[in-house]
Amino acid sequence: MAKKRQEPAFAVIGGSTAYEFLTSGAIRGERLDRVDTPFGASQPVYRVEAESGPYFFMSRHGETNFDISAPFVNYRANIYALKELGVRQILSWSGAGALRDDIPVGHFVVVDDLLDFTKNRETTFFRFKGLGFMRQKDPFCPTVRSAAIAALQETGCPFADRGVYVCTEGPRLETPAEVRMFVALGGDLVGMTLCPEVFLARELEMCYASISYVTNYTEGIKDRGLKPGRLFEGLSTRREQKKVATSFKLLPELIAKVAELLLNAKPICHCQEAMRYYRRRSGVGRDWREWLNP
Ligand SMILES: [Zn+2]
């Protein structure tokens, strides 16, 4: 009798330019296709065989190009698909702009908090259900964050172990006044993707944390002239772009390391009992699919 193969409990959601790893073969895996969910089709999922064990991989913005920008990602379908596959822990990565000049471009930040400035996204699975009144003491899972921090230490990458991520709607970049506001509010980085992803994962009782890599300084942090035709229209220098490219190449090694560390990590979080209060209530089934309203 054929042995039933062990399915991964860990998944990675790759951010901008994740598709480059798929097309170059730096991340290689069995393509499991899209998952049809009540919220639409997810991005295709890959089952990657790493030395330490298998994990699932999904490119948030598309498979071969930056086809879907942040405001138009189907976050609910992607998170639902990973839950359906049995995933319990998610690590994502995302490019982000620095709101301070002492956060160097090319560095990694394991963000620990978030300010939500998105405007037009579906932010919950629980429309019309009266569910989802959840505390956000640690918006990002402490167990996965610890593994990410340990992996960055082991690989010798330059990084900060905390940071406040401001999530904007996009796809446009921030105005100078918005940057000054985000700084005044305590933001460290600004990006467009982690919200609602992090909150949707918690609603389905999955652990979620993210590694951000700094791609540029935001508007007004450094004096940069507008240069049409260049990447970020001159917001980043060629030297900074080289640093980003160097850091970016480290991501496959980093995520494999996180996968390995999580195999033996002792949970220090409560993400996987986020619905415990509701599950005790009548009318809310034990099957997570019954919690949702498409
Ligand atoms: Zn957790």
Boltz pocket constraint, residues with backbone or C-beta under 6 A from the ligand:
constraints:
  - pocket:
      binder: B
      contacts: [[A, 141], [A, 142], [A, 143], [A, 144], [A, 206], [A, 207], [A, 208], [A, 269], [A, 270], [A, 271], [A, 272]]
      max_distance: 6.0
